[in-house]
Amino acid sequence: MDSADESALQSAIARGNDHFGQMDGLILNAAILDPLGRIDNPDISLDSWKRHFDVNLFSLIPAIRASLPALRESKGRIIFISSGAATGGIPGWAPYNASKAAMNSLSR
């Protein structure tokens, strides 16, 4: 499923919780790498940046919201999968560097 599709994400979480009767953990690992290139590259559109953030950052929020009631009940945990790119940065990976850094802030 597309993790940026909020209704599909919420449905998948609800189905998993219903099937197993509880939720002990949520692992947030969805990510894309594209677009790659320098920020001044005219071939990299703002829409491609927005799509990147929809997957790498904004999809985490509905996943967390949909999971919190069950996680609170089970005293479960959320695991955020980050990258060294969040703190060190990799040239030409500006959207990925920024989205993982934002995810690190969200997790804090």
Secondary structure, 3 states (H helix, E strand, C coil): CCCCCHHHHHHHHHHHHHHHCCCCEEEECCCCCCCCECCCCCCCCHHHHHHHHHHHHHCHHHHHHHHHHHHHHHCCEEEECCCHHHCCCCCCEHHHHHHHHHHHHHHC
